[in-house]
Amino acid sequence: MKLYDFNRAPNPRRVRIFLAEKGLEVELVPVNLFRMEQLTPEFRQINPSCTVPVLETDDGEHISESLAICRYIEAVQPEPRLFGADALGEARTLMWNGIVEHEGMTAVAEMLRNLSPGFRDHVFPGPVPYPQIPALVERGAGRTAQFLDRMEARLADSSWLAGDDFTFADIALLVTVDFAKWVEIDGREGRPALAAWHEKISARPSAGA
Ligand SMILES: N[C@@H](CCC(=O)N[C@@H](CS)C(=O)NCC(=O)O)C(=O)O
């Protein structure tokens, strides 16, 4: 297996952490997003969405989308279980991952991509040049704060996001909280449960992946 990767980006980090938790090493193929290598004709053949991560299986098939990649890895190597121990654990993992992706990652991305000069005319991945809308920075900040408050409430009641077990949903939240630092939001400030959870998850060796 090979992973098309960019070491500064949050979604590939989700997969690298997942692989590290599984104790798996795969070849990493760097795709430099700062140099727009994701838009080259060669990479578009690999992933027409022009995003990383992309997993190349041993049969040469290309799988994009972090969730799909990690579900595949879980199926190939079930232990340690990172999508919950049973049907309910899996449903909770997918539910919390969905909440993190749709309410958290998109909010931080809305801020960053409408703010940073590096994303001018590149607000969405892919070749179409969508312009920035500065008003969305403030809206994204509000959505991010609301999301982080929701995570604080959940983690005040639950040791991990999906319950008693560490799962893929926690990995999604870790990369989102760390991604928010790009827009100078420290989600841990004033949120003690989230801060304690962040310290605990960051101490796992996989967090450095
Ligand atoms: N839904 C995808 C999102 C992938 C994604 O957006 N990746 C970003 C890096 S974190 C990317 O490749 N961006 C390319 C671009 O902005 O042009 C996933 O879960 O993997």
The ligand as a Gaussian input file, in Angstrom:
#p B3LYP/6-31G(d) Opt

LIG

0 1
 N      -13.227000      14.592000       2.543000
 C      -11.823000      14.429000       2.249000
 C      -11.168000      15.787000       2.323000
 C       -9.792000      15.772000       1.716000
 C       -9.217000      17.176000       1.659000
 O       -9.946000      18.169000       1.559000
 N       -7.896000      17.238000       1.714000
 C       -7.227000      18.514000       1.644000
 C       -6.022000      18.504000       2.575000
 S       -6.529000      18.387000       4.273000
 C       -6.728000      18.733000       0.224000
 O       -6.243000      17.813000      -0.384000
 N       -6.835000      19.955000      -0.277000
 C       -6.390000      20.255000      -1.593000
 C       -6.706000      21.657000      -1.977000
 O       -7.091000      22.441000      -1.121000
 O       -6.534000      21.973000      -3.131000
 C      -11.207000      13.435000       3.228000
 O      -11.888000      13.067000       4.204000
 O      -10.090000      12.959000       3.044000

